[in-house]
Amino acid sequence: MALTFVNQTGAVQGMNQAAPGGLITENFLRWSQDVLFDRAGLVRRRGPFSSALASVVTPTGSDNQRVIGVTSCLNPLNERVIASVIYNDNGTTTNPSEIYFYKHNGTTNEKQAGTSTLAAPFGHTTIMDSKAALGGGAWIGLLEKYGVASDADGSRQAMYFWRGGCGDETYTKAAILGVDSSEAGGDSDHRQFTTTITPNTGTFDITKINSGMFVYITVSNIDYFIGTIKTVSSANIILEKRPLRWTGENIDIDTVKNQTLKFKNVRPYIHRHGRGLVTKESCAGDNNHDHLISSGSVGTLSEGHWGAAGIGSGGYNLYTADDYRFVGIIRTDTNDNAGQANNVRNNRAYLLLNNHTLPALNADEYIMIKAPTIPSALVHSRTSTNFTGVFNATYANYQWFGCLGLEGETNRIVFSATHDPEAVDLSKDAADSIVIPGNQEMRGIASSNSGLVVFMEDKTYLIRGNNRNNFSLQLLYPEGCISTSSIVETGGGVLWASRAGILYYDGATVRNFTENNLGVYYTDGVTTFNPDEDNCYGFLYRDYAIFHFTKWNNTFSMIRYEPVYANGWATSSVTNDDPTIVDAAPAAAPGLAGQDWDDFAPDSLTWEDISVNVNEPLGWDYEAETPTNITFAIYLPTGAITTISNFAFRGATFQESSAGLKALIGFTRAPTGAGRIADIVQIDTMLDSVSDGFDHALSCTCSRLGPDLFLQTKHYTVGDPVLKKWFQRLMMNLLLERGAVRVDFVDNEDRDNIDVFNLKHKNCEVFTEKGFTWNDVENVIIPKLVSPAAATWGNLEDPDGNPNNPPDPPYTWLTLLFADYERQAKRFSIRNTSIGFRLYQLNNYRDPFQTTATIPRRIQVDSWNIGFKPLRGGRL
């Protein structure tokens, strides 16, 4: 009776753990690691990743340096700067958390001179939320736990604004603030600052200060923020806007223009008011010296809401929004003017000025700000009247913030004026504030093309509308979010990880990407996930949505067998996971661990067999890997899911290049001689069709370098899960370049019945690279590279006869002996109701005459066939 074959071409829908292996279709694999499904009908191994840095910072402590997260932004010169938030732990509190900065030099990313120290030593499990800020720069929110913040270890929260600065924060310089005397309008105390700052003596050190840094001055031992550097040279600094004044009283500019400057890369949120629009009204009062300004009518978009916002409390300066031109000082409510009951009402205020020409204002944007002292970045030190929240997003041309981190304020959402991300009306009765119902913790916010998505721990909400007069709140989905860092904005939609699966909102509906592929395996996997201790990180790149869970309750083990080789006469036993027999005491462990030479006597092995000339393995070492953290990659066009090894990333960002955007991830290297090292990795080569070598470093939470291909097929019941079949043949189209792969057959319970001492491969097979004869090279390969009429070795080296014009690139053995698909076959004999197989690369395999392992360079499979004969119906 001829064999009947069941056939499978690729696995277009990826891996499937949602159903038993016998019920999933031939479009799936049961499990896949480091397998890409982005080519129809092809299963291929991912490539390695490499460091994006010219060099990494070696920690000074005995052990610990870990990445909390990475982000990037454009500085005012439109240069991309990367920030990596680092946790340091050398056993003391003297080396707190920091931010490292990197810029691309045309070839690689170099660490910049600046390092910013955070306000507290945030732990390595800190949650980080960073997105682009309205008008430029980025917000960096840090949470050691969700909900209410405190000063206790593990409960801190902080918020920073970053404009792309990356200089030396220890640098100070005496300087002169520029003054525009043409705008005096009277006395010198009413002149305007310009955007130019010059050194008092000498020059500015441009190796220590740069575009995007924040400029502080110190008056009476108090630091004040005055502006942001746009450009800098040795001769001057140009600010983005005119300097802010550091007092709510009149000042003589000529007296105070000489200041000592400090420079910072990041700073806390500094509250100001800028709601509505401002207009100059007619003057009244003391000889036309007091000036009336007004905003729009109550309830309109131009309403200032000044009274409720506390503008009349005193100390507020008024500036034009476009360039911070000083307009005047707001009179306090204690100073009555022209018989009015209050100097500040919701749509009216008086300016206290003397002999000052008020700039023409007619429904203009503005900011009102008190003396800009530097508040604490720590949330527990702030109040609900001067702080907005640790989560951020931009939507409908507003800057949005969520979770103030204060008691009774964790469910509050606020938004800014359209011209300034820090101009937020924080008064309780403002329409600029929305409270999410319930008492569940907020997990983040994100922008979509249909509204602002608000993530709570149990539900997801949507704020629709395009201005404060029509914003409305509605329930979007009855599942929440388990981790802020899993929230990914993309193409008008949003991805995030929930307890029910990885969800995607496209602006119309919510789709669960894992429900059909992972099912209960996913929901079981997150049962022990603690959002205050564990993180899930996500990003989107080249049609792949990639999510890493730092904790995973795994129910699937990858079982494999690695060859064990002899290693000399004096050795006596085998240690676990070692490719050679070494001199060690026997140990109770699986596989060949603890075996001695006598155990191999029945195999009648000769020294020639096990010598390096032949490299016949003595047996097979058993390995079972059940990761406690996991990384999923979802190919969005098809929904195919795979897992990726050694990819425990901590946040992601992007960088422009000549080939388009490149994805960069935060990556903590496993401990080496200097301890854990914070790195930034570029991943483009992971998606290459031809890859060489391993990942450049091992992640601190992983056990083996990738890429490390492992797949397990479905259980083939061939239409009848009860009837026994006689399975006899496996045929596979395999492209293998260097090294070897192994196939193990498994039953419907994933058992393999493999004897680790059996070298005859009854239930397994090792496939190696396709070989070429010299005739193949001369008659088949060389004629394809040079003229068939001149297919000689000499013409291959010098095809045009000109020794000064060699081939570019020159031919190598690898380019000559290129890998090709080969039809591999394995005969076997298994009687069972179903069959499946594992296919995985061998990481300890040695070619003959080699003393070190030969790792596969490329692995691809396009189809396989399993031949069987059905047995009689009574054989169950």
C-alpha positions in Angstrom: 0.0 0.0 0.0 1.5 3.3 -1.0 2.0 6.1 1.5 -0.5 8.9 1.8 1.0 12.3 2.5 -0.2 15.3 4.6 1.4 18.5 3.3 2.1 21.9 4.9 3.5 25.0 3.2 4.9 27.5 5.7 2.7 28.7 8.6 1.1 31.9 7.4 -0.8 32.4 10.7 2.2 31.8 13.0 2.0 29.9 16.3 -1.1 28.8 18.0 -1.6 27.8 21.7 -5.3 28.5 21.8 -6.3 25.0 21.0 -4.8 21.4 21.3 -2.2 20.6 18.8 -4.5 18.2 16.9 -7.2 20.9 16.4 -5.2 23.7 14.9 -5.0 23.9 11.1 -2.1 23.6 8.8 -1.7 27.4 8.7 -0.2 27.3 12.2 2.7 25.9 14.2 2.2 24.8 17.7 5.2 26.9 18.9 7.8 29.1 17.3 10.9 30.9 18.5 13.0 33.3 16.4 10.8 32.4 13.4 9.6 35.1 11.1 6.3 34.7 9.1 6.5 37.8 6.9 7.2 35.9 3.7 4.2 34.0 2.3 4.8 30.2 2.5 8.2 30.6 4.2 9.4 29.9 7.7 12.7 31.7 8.3 14.9 32.4 11.2 15.4 36.0 12.4 18.8 37.7 12.2 21.0 38.9 15.1 20.8 42.4 16.6 23.8 44.7 17.4 24.7 47.6 19.6 23.8 51.0 18.2 26.4 52.7 20.4 30.1 53.5 19.7 30.8 52.3 23.2 28.8 51.5 26.3 29.3 53.0 29.8 31.0 50.5 32.1 29.4 50.8 35.5 31.7 51.8 38.4 29.7 49.7 40.9 30.3 46.0 41.6 27.2 44.9 39.7 24.2 46.8 38.6 23.3 49.2 35.8 20.0 48.6 34.2 17.9 50.4 31.6 14.6 51.8 32.8 13.5 53.1 29.4 14.6 54.9 26.3 13.1 57.9 24.4 14.3 60.5 21.9 13.3 63.9 20.6 14.5 66.6 18.2 16.3 69.5 19.7 15.6 73.1 18.4 18.1 72.5 15.6 16.1 69.5 14.5 18.8 67.0 15.6 17.8 63.7 17.0 19.0 63.0 20.5 18.4 59.7 22.4 17.9 59.5 26.1 18.4 56.3 28.1 17.1 56.4 31.7 19.4 54.3 33.9 19.1 52.6 37.2 22.3 52.3 39.2 22.8 50.0 42.1 26.2 49.6 43.7 24.8 48.7 47.1 24.6 52.4 48.3 22.5 55.4 47.5 25.4 57.5 46.3 24.9 56.5 42.7 21.3 57.4 41.9 19.3 57.0 38.7 20.5 59.0 35.7 19.8 59.8 32.1 22.5 59.2 29.5 22.3 61.0 26.1 23.5 59.9 22.7 23.7 61.6 19.2 24.5 60.1 15.8 27.8 61.1 14.4 27.1 59.8 10.9 28.3 56.3 11.6 27.2 55.4 15.2 25.7 56.9 18.3 28.1 58.5 20.7 27.5 59.3 24.3 27.3 63.0 25.0 29.1 64.9 27.7 25.9 65.4 29.7 24.4 63.1 32.3 21.3 64.2 34.2 20.7 62.9 37.7 17.1 62.2 38.7 15.6 63.6 41.8 15.5 60.2 43.5 17.0 56.7 43.0 14.2 55.1 41.0 14.4 51.3 41.0 14.9 49.1 38.0 11.2 48.1 37.8 10.2 51.8 37.4 7.4 52.4 34.9 8.3 55.0 32.2 5.9 56.9 30.0 7.5 59.2 27.4 5.9 60.8 24.4 6.4 63.8 22.2 5.4 67.1 23.8 3.2 69.7 22.1 5.4 72.1 20.3 8.6 70.0 20.6 10.6 68.0 23.1 9.3 65.1 25.1 7.8 64.4 28.5 9.3 61.7 30.7 7.0 60.3 33.4 8.4 57.9 35.9 6.4 55.7 38.4 7.6 53.2 40.9 4.0 52.3 41.5 0.6 53.3 40.1 -1.9 55.5 42.1 -0.8 57.8 44.8 2.8 58.8 45.1 4.9 59.1 48.2 8.5 59.6 49.2 8.9 56.0 50.3 11.1 53.6 48.3 9.0 51.9 45.6 6.3 54.5 45.7 7.9 57.6 44.0 6.7 59.3 40.9 8.3 62.1 38.9 7.7 64.1 35.7 10.4 65.8 33.5 10.4 67.9 30.4 13.2 67.4 27.9 13.9 69.6 24.8 16.8 67.6 23.5 19.6 69.1 25.7 22.5 66.8 26.3 25.3 69.0 27.8 27.3 69.2 31.0 25.0 70.2 33.9 27.9 71.2 36.1 28.9 74.0 33.8 28.2 77.6 34.9 29.0 80.9 33.2 28.7 84.6 34.0 26.8 86.2 31.2 24.9 89.3 30.0 21.2 89.1 29.1 20.5 91.1 25.9 18.4 94.2 26.2 16.4 95.9 23.4 16.5 99.6 24.3 14.3 100.5 21.4 11.3 99.0 23.3 11.9 101.0 26.5 8.6 102.9 26.3 9.9 105.1 29.1 12.1 104.1 32.0 14.8 101.4 31.8 12.7 99.1 34.0 10.3 98.6 31.1 12.8 97.6 28.4 12.5 94.2 26.9 15.0 91.4 27.0 16.2 90.0 23.7 16.9 86.3 22.9 20.6 86.9 22.8 22.9 86.2 25.8 26.7 87.0 25.6 29.5 85.9 28.0 30.5 88.5 30.6 34.1 87.6 29.9 35.8 85.0 27.7 33.6 82.7 25.7 31.0 80.0 26.1 32.4 76.4 26.2 30.4 74.8 23.4 31.7 71.3 24.3 29.5 71.6 27.5 26.3 73.4 26.4 24.1 72.8 23.4 20.8 73.3 21.8 17.8 72.3 23.9 19.4 72.9 27.3 17.4 74.9 29.8 18.9 78.1 31.2 18.6 78.9 34.9 19.7 81.9 37.0 20.2 82.0 40.7 18.9 84.9 42.8 19.2 84.8 46.6 20.0 81.1 46.4 16.9 80.4 44.4 17.0 78.9 40.9 14.8 80.3 38.2 14.1 79.0 34.7 14.4 81.8 32.1 14.5 80.0 28.7 15.7 77.3 26.3 18.8 77.4 24.1 18.1 77.4 20.4 21.7 77.8 19.2 25.0 78.3 20.9 28.4 79.5 19.8 31.5 80.6 21.7 30.3 84.2 21.3 26.6 83.9 22.2 23.6 81.9 23.2 20.3 82.4 21.3 17.2 81.4 23.2 14.0 80.1 21.6 12.1 83.0 23.1 12.9 86.0 25.3 13.9 85.3 28.9 11.2 85.0 31.5 11.4 87.5 34.4 12.2 86.0 37.7 10.1 88.3 39.8 6.5 89.5 39.9 7.7 93.1 40.6 9.1 95.8 38.3 12.8 95.4 37.7 15.5 97.6 36.3 16.8 95.5 33.4 20.1 97.4 33.1 20.8 96.5 36.8 19.9 92.8 36.6 21.1 91.9 33.1 24.4 90.5 34.5 23.7 87.0 35.7 25.5 83.7 36.4 23.9 81.0 34.3 23.3 77.3 35.0 22.3 74.8 32.3 20.1 71.7 32.6 19.1 69.0 30.2 15.8 68.1 31.9 13.5 70.1 34.2 10.2 69.6 36.1 6.9 70.7 34.8 6.5 74.5 35.5 2.9 75.6 35.6 1.6 78.7 33.8 -1.8 79.9 32.6 -2.7 80.4 29.0 -6.3 79.5 28.5 -8.3 81.6 26.0 -7.2 84.8 24.3 -6.2 88.3 25.6 -7.2 91.7 24.2 -6.1 95.2 25.3 -9.1 97.3 26.4 -9.3 101.1 27.2 -7.1 102.4 30.0 -8.5 103.7 33.3 -7.3 104.9 36.6 -4.2 106.7 37.7 -3.3 109.0 34.8 -3.7 106.3 32.3 -1.0 104.2 34.0 -3.1 101.1 34.7 -4.2 99.0 31.8 -7.2 96.8 31.3 -7.1 93.5 29.5 -9.9 91.1 28.8 -10.5 87.6 27.4 -13.5 86.2 25.7 -17.0 85.8 27.2 -17.8 83.2 29.7 -18.3 79.8 28.1 -16.5 80.6 24.9 -13.2 79.1 23.7 -11.5 82.4 24.2 -12.5 82.8 27.8 -9.5 83.2 30.2 -11.1 81.8 33.3 -8.7 84.0 35.2 -10.6 84.5 38.4 -11.2 80.7 39.1 -7.5 80.0 38.1 -6.3 82.3 40.9 -4.5 84.8 38.7 -5.5 87.5 41.2 -3.4 85.9 43.9 -0.5 88.1 42.9 2.9 87.7 41.3 1.7 86.8 37.8 3.5 88.3 34.8 1.9 88.5 31.4 3.7 87.6 28.1 2.8 87.2 24.5 2.9 83.5 23.6 4.8 83.7 20.4 8.1 85.2 21.7 7.5 85.9 25.5 7.5 89.6 25.0 6.8 91.1 28.5 3.4 92.8 28.7 3.0 93.6 32.3 2.2 92.5 35.9 -1.3 91.4 36.9 -2.7 93.5 39.7 -3.7 91.5 42.8 -7.3 91.4 44.0 -6.3 93.4 47.1 -5.7 96.5 45.1 -9.1 98.0 44.1 -9.1 99.9 40.9 -11.6 102.5 39.6 -14.3 101.2 42.0 -14.2 97.7 40.8 -14.7 95.0 43.4 -11.9 92.8 42.1 -9.0 93.5 39.8 -9.2 90.0 38.3 -12.4 88.4 37.2 -13.0 85.5 34.8 -12.7 87.6 31.7 -10.9 90.8 32.9 -7.7 91.8 34.6 -5.7 95.0 35.3 -2.0 95.4 34.7 0.1 97.4 37.1 2.6 99.4 35.0 4.2 102.8 35.0 5.0 104.7 31.8 4.9 101.5 29.8 3.6 101.3 26.3 1.3 98.2 26.3 1.8 96.0 23.2 -1.1 95.9 20.9 -3.2 92.8 21.9 -6.3 91.7 20.0 -7.5 88.2 20.7 -3.9 87.0 21.1 -2.4 83.9 22.7 -0.5 84.6 25.9 0.9 83.0 29.0 0.6 84.2 32.6 3.3 82.8 34.9 4.6 83.6 38.4 8.3 83.9 39.0 9.5 80.6 37.4 11.2 78.9 40.4 12.2 75.3 39.9 9.7 73.0 41.6 10.5 69.5 42.6 10.2 66.8 39.9 8.8 64.4 42.5 5.0 64.2 42.4 4.4 63.9 46.1 5.9 67.3 46.6 3.5 69.0 44.2 -0.2 70.1 44.6 -3.2 69.8 42.3 -3.0 73.6 41.6 0.6 73.4 40.2 1.0 69.9 38.7 -0.8 68.1 35.9 0.1 64.4 35.9 2.7 61.8 35.1 1.0 60.4 31.9 1.0 62.5 28.7 -0.3 62.5 25.1 -1.2 65.1 22.5 -4.6 65.0 20.9 -6.6 67.6 18.9 -3.7 70.1 19.2 -3.8 70.0 23.0 -1.3 68.6 25.5 -3.0 66.1 27.8 -1.9 64.8 31.2 -3.3 62.1 33.4 -2.9 60.8 37.0 -1.7 63.6 39.3 -0.4 61.0 41.7 -2.1 62.8 44.6 -4.9 61.5 46.9 -8.2 62.0 45.2 -6.6 63.2 41.9 -5.3 59.9 40.3 -8.3 59.6 38.0 -8.1 63.2 36.7 -7.3 64.2 33.1 -6.4 67.7 32.2 -5.4 69.5 28.9 -3.4 72.6 28.0 -3.8 75.6 25.8 -3.1 74.9 22.1 0.1 77.0 22.1 1.9 75.9 25.3 2.0 72.4 26.8 2.4 73.7 30.3 -0.4 76.3 30.1 -3.1 74.3 31.9 -6.1 75.6 33.8 -6.0 73.6 37.0 -9.0 75.2 38.7 -11.5 72.6 39.8 -14.4 74.0 37.9 -12.6 74.3 34.6 -13.8 72.5 31.5 -10.1 71.6 31.0 -10.4 68.8 33.6 -12.2 65.5 33.1 -12.6 62.9 35.9 -12.7 59.2 35.0 -15.4 57.4 37.0 -14.6 54.7 39.5 -11.6 54.3 41.8 -9.4 52.1 39.7 -5.8 53.0 38.9 -5.0 54.9 35.8 -2.5 53.2 33.5 -1.9 55.7 30.8 -3.3 57.8 27.9 -2.7 57.8 24.2 -3.9 59.6 21.1 -5.9 58.0 18.3 -7.6 59.5 15.2 -11.0 59.2 17.0 -10.2 60.5 20.4 -7.9 60.4 23.4 -7.8 56.8 24.8 -7.6 56.6 28.6 -6.5 53.3 30.1 -7.6 52.3 33.6 -6.7 49.0 35.2 -10.1 47.5 34.5 -11.6 49.5 31.6 -10.6 51.6 28.6 -12.3 55.0 27.9 -12.4 57.3 24.9 -12.6 61.2 25.1 -14.1 62.4 21.8 -14.2 65.9 20.5 -11.9 68.6 19.1 -12.1 71.4 21.7 -13.1 72.0 25.3 -16.7 72.8 24.5 -17.4 69.4 23.0 -15.1 66.9 24.7 -17.1 63.9 25.9 -16.2 60.7 27.7 -17.4 57.2 26.8 -16.5 53.6 27.6 -14.4 52.2 24.7 -13.7 48.6 25.9 -14.5 46.6 29.1 -10.8 45.6 29.5 -8.1 47.8 30.9 -4.3 47.9 30.6 -1.7 46.0 32.6 1.3 48.2 31.9 1.9 51.8 30.8 4.9 50.9 28.7 2.9 48.5 26.6 0.8 51.4 25.1 1.9 52.1 21.5 0.5 54.9 19.4 0.5 53.9 15.7 -1.1 55.2 12.5 -4.1 56.8 14.2 -4.6 53.7 16.3 -3.4 52.3 19.6 -1.9 49.0 20.8 -1.8 47.8 24.4 -1.5 44.8 26.6 -4.5 43.9 28.8 -5.4 40.9 30.9 -7.5 39.5 28.0 -4.9 39.9 25.3 -2.9 42.3 23.2 -5.5 44.8 21.9 -5.6 47.2 19.0 -7.9 50.1 18.5 -7.9 51.3 14.9 -10.2 54.3 15.5 -13.4 52.4 14.9 -13.2 49.0 16.7 -11.1 47.1 19.2 -9.4 43.9 18.0 -7.8 41.2 20.2 -4.7 40.1 18.4 -4.0 37.1 20.7 -7.5 35.7 21.3 -7.5 33.3 18.4 -3.8 32.5 18.4 -2.9 32.3 22.1 -6.2 32.1 23.8 -6.0 30.8 27.4 -2.2 30.5 27.1 -2.1 34.3 27.2 -4.7 34.8 29.9 -2.9 32.1 32.0 0.4 33.7 31.2 -0.5 37.1 32.9 -2.2 35.6 36.0 0.9 36.3 38.2 1.7 39.6 36.5 1.9 42.4 39.1 1.7 45.8 37.4 3.6 47.5 40.3 6.5 45.1 40.0 6.4 43.7 36.5 6.4 45.6 33.1 5.3 45.0 29.6 7.1 46.9 26.9 5.8 47.4 23.4 6.7 49.1 20.1 5.8 48.8 16.4 8.4 48.5 13.6 8.1 47.4 9.9 4.7 45.8 10.4 5.7 44.0 13.6 4.2 44.7 16.9 6.6 43.5 19.5 5.8 43.1 23.2 8.0 41.9 26.1 6.6 40.7 29.4 9.1 40.8 32.2 7.0 38.1 34.0 5.2 35.2 32.3 3.5 32.2 33.8 4.6 29.8 31.1 3.0 26.4 30.4 5.0 25.3 27.4 8.5 23.9 27.5 10.9 23.9 24.6 12.6 20.5 24.7 15.8 19.9 22.7 18.9 17.7 22.6 22.4 19.0 22.1 25.3 16.8 21.1 28.0 15.9 23.6 31.6 15.2 22.4 34.6 13.6 23.9 37.3 15.9 25.1 40.5 13.9 25.9 41.7 10.9 27.8 41.8 12.3 31.3 38.2 13.2 31.5 35.7 11.2 33.5 32.1 12.6 33.5 29.6 15.0 31.9 28.3 18.2 33.4 24.9 19.5 32.5 24.6 21.7 29.4 28.3 21.2 28.5 29.1 20.0 25.0 32.1 17.8 26.2 32.9 15.1 28.7 34.8 16.9 31.4 36.4 15.9 34.7 33.5 16.6 37.2 31.7 14.7 39.9 28.5 12.9 38.8 25.4 15.0 39.2 21.7 14.2 39.3 20.6 16.0 36.2 18.8 15.1 32.9 20.5 14.1 29.7 24.2 12.9 29.9 25.0 14.9 33.0 27.0 12.8 35.5 27.7 9.9 33.1 31.2 8.4 32.9 33.1 6.5 30.2 31.6 3.1 31.1 28.1 4.3 30.2 29.2 4.5 26.5 30.8 1.1 26.3 27.8 -0.6 24.7 27.9 1.7 21.8 31.3 0.2 20.8 32.7 3.6 20.0 36.2 3.8 18.8 38.6 6.7 19.5 38.5 7.5 15.8 34.7 7.9 16.0 34.9 10.4 18.7 38.1 12.1 17.6 38.0 15.6 16.2 38.5 14.2 12.7 35.0 12.6 12.8 33.3 14.4 15.7 30.8 11.7 16.3 28.8 12.7 19.4 28.8 10.4 22.4 25.2 11.1 23.0 22.7 13.9 23.5 22.2 16.2 26.4 18.6 16.9 27.3 17.4 20.5 27.8 14.0 21.8 28.7 13.5 25.5 28.7 10.4 27.2 30.2 11.0 31.0 30.1 9.6 33.1 33.0 9.7 36.2 30.7 8.6 36.2 27.1 8.7 38.4 24.0 5.9 38.1 21.3 6.2 39.5 17.8 2.9 40.0 15.9 3.1 40.4 12.1 0.2 42.8 11.7 -0.8 42.1 8.1 -1.6 38.5 8.9 -1.8 38.4 12.7 0.9 35.7 12.8 2.5 35.5 16.2 6.0 34.2 17.1 8.3 34.5 20.1 11.8 36.1 20.1 14.6 34.9 22.3 17.1 37.1 24.1 15.0 40.2 23.5 14.2 41.5 27.0 14.1 45.1 25.8 13.2 48.1 28.0 11.5 50.6 25.8 12.1 51.6 22.2 12.5 54.7 20.1 13.4 55.6 16.5 16.2 57.3 14.6 16.3 58.7 11.1 18.7 57.2 8.6 19.3 57.2 4.8 17.4 54.0 4.7 14.4 55.3 6.7 13.6 55.0 10.4 15.6 52.6 12.5 14.3 51.1 15.7 16.4 51.3 18.8 15.7 49.5 22.0 16.9 49.8 25.6 18.8 46.7 26.5 20.5 45.5 29.7 23.4 43.2 29.2 23.8 40.2 31.4 26.5 40.4 34.1 30.0 40.1 32.9 33.2 41.1 34.6 32.0 44.7 35.2 28.5 43.8 36.0 25.2 44.6 34.2 25.7 47.2 31.4 23.0 49.5 29.9 23.1 49.3 26.1 21.0 50.6 23.2 20.4 48.1 20.4 19.5 48.5 16.7 17.3 45.7 15.4 17.2 46.2 11.6 19.3 43.1 11.0 16.8 41.0 12.9 14.6 41.1 9.8 17.3 40.4 7.3 16.9 37.4 5.1 20.6 36.5 5.4 22.1 36.8 8.8 25.4 35.9 10.4 26.4 35.3 13.9 24.7 35.7 17.3 23.2 38.8 19.0 26.1 40.9 20.2 25.2 40.5 23.9 23.1 38.4 26.3 20.1 40.0 28.0 20.3 40.0 31.8 17.1 37.9 32.0 17.8 35.4 29.3 19.9 32.2 29.2 21.1 31.9 25.6 22.1 34.2 22.8 19.9 34.4 19.8 18.9 33.9 17.1 17.9 30.4 18.3 15.4 28.9 16.0 12.9 26.4 17.6 9.6 25.4 16.2 7.1 22.6 16.9 4.4 21.7 14.4 0.8 20.9 15.0 -0.2 17.3 15.8 -1.2 15.7 12.5 -4.2 13.5 13.0 -4.9 13.5 9.2 -8.6 13.8 9.7 -9.1 11.2 12.4 -7.9 11.8 15.9 -8.9 8.2 17.0 -7.6 5.9 14.2 -4.0 4.8 14.5 -1.7 5.4 11.6 1.7 4.1 10.6 3.8 7.2 10.1 6.9 6.4 8.1 8.3 9.4 6.2 9.2 13.0 6.6 10.3 15.1 3.7 11.3 18.8 4.0 12.4 21.6 1.8 15.3 23.0 3.9 17.7 25.8 3.2 20.6 25.5 5.7 23.8 27.5 5.6 26.4 26.1 7.9 25.8 24.1 11.1 23.0 21.6 11.6 19.4 21.3 12.7 17.6 18.5 14.4 14.2 17.0 14.1 12.5 15.2 17.0 9.1 13.4 16.5 6.5 13.9 19.2 3.1 12.4 20.0 -0.1 14.2 20.9 1.2 14.8 24.4 4.5 16.3 23.1 6.4 13.3 24.3 9.4 12.2 22.1 10.5 8.7 23.4 14.2 9.5 22.6 17.1 7.6 24.1 20.0 10.1 24.7 22.5 7.3 24.2 21.1 6.1 20.9 23.1 7.4 18.0 21.0 5.7 15.3 18.4 8.4 15.4 15.3 6.2 15.5 12.9 9.0 16.4 15.1 12.0 15.4 17.4 13.2 12.7 20.2 15.7 12.2 20.3 17.6 8.9 23.4 19.4 7.8 24.3 21.8 5.1 24.0 20.8 1.5 27.4 19.7 0.2 29.1 20.5 -3.2 31.6 18.5 -5.1 34.5 20.1 -7.0 32.7 19.2 -10.2 29.6 21.1 -8.9 31.7 24.2 -8.3 33.4 24.1 -11.8 30.5 23.0 -13.9 27.5 24.6 -12.1 28.6 27.5 -9.9 31.5 29.3 -11.7 29.7 29.5 -15.1 26.9 31.5 -13.3 29.4 34.0 -12.0 31.7 34.5 -15.1 31.3 33.8 -18.8 30.4 30.1 -19.3 33.0 29.9 -22.1 35.7 31.1 -19.6 34.6 29.3 -16.5 38.0 28.8 -14.9 39.3 29.5 -11.4 41.7 32.1 -12.8 38.8 34.0 -14.5 36.9 33.9 -11.3 39.7 35.7 -9.5 40.2 38.1 -12.4 37.1 38.1 -14.7 38.2 41.0 -17.0 41.9 40.1 -17.2 42.9 43.3 -15.4 44.6 42.5 -12.0 44.1 46.1 -11.0 40.3 45.7 -11.2 39.3 42.8 -8.9 35.7 41.8 -8.4 33.8 44.1 -6.0 33.0 42.5 -3.7 35.6 39.8 -4.1 34.3 36.2 -4.3 34.7 34.2 -1.1 34.0 30.5 -0.3 30.7 31.6 1.2 29.6 33.4 -1.9 30.7 30.5 -4.0 29.2 27.7 -2.0 25.9 29.5 -1.4 23.2 27.7 0.5 20.3 26.3 -1.5 17.1 24.5 -0.7 17.6 20.7 -0.4 15.0 18.1 -0.2 15.7 16.4 3.1 14.1 13.0 4.0 13.8 10.9 7.1 12.5 7.4 7.2 11.0 6.3 10.5 8.4 4.0 12.0 5.9 5.3 14.5 2.4 3.9 15.1 0.2 6.4 16.8 -3.0 8.4 16.4 -1.1 11.6 15.5 2.4 12.9 15.0 4.2 16.2 15.1 7.8 17.2 15.2 10.2 19.8 16.6 12.8 21.5 14.4 15.6 23.4 16.1 19.1 24.6 15.4 22.0 22.8 17.2 24.1 25.3 19.1 26.8 22.7 20.1 27.2 20.9 16.8 30.7 20.5 15.5 31.7 19.9 11.9 34.5 17.3 11.4 38.0 18.6 12.2 36.5 21.4 14.3 36.9 21.9 18.1 34.3 24.6 18.5 30.6 24.7 17.6 29.4 25.6 14.1 26.3 27.7 14.3 23.8 27.9 11.4 24.1 31.1 9.5 20.7 30.9 7.8 17.7 28.6 8.2 14.6 28.6 6.0 11.9 26.0 5.4 9.2 26.4 2.8 7.3 23.1 3.0 7.2 19.6 4.5 5.3 16.4 4.0 4.5 13.5 6.3 3.9 10.0 4.8 1.7 7.5 6.5 -0.5 4.4 6.1 -3.9 4.2 7.9 -4.2 1.1 10.0 -7.4 -1.0 10.3 -10.3 0.6 12.1 -10.1 -1.7 15.1 -6.6 -0.5 15.9 -7.3 2.4 18.3 
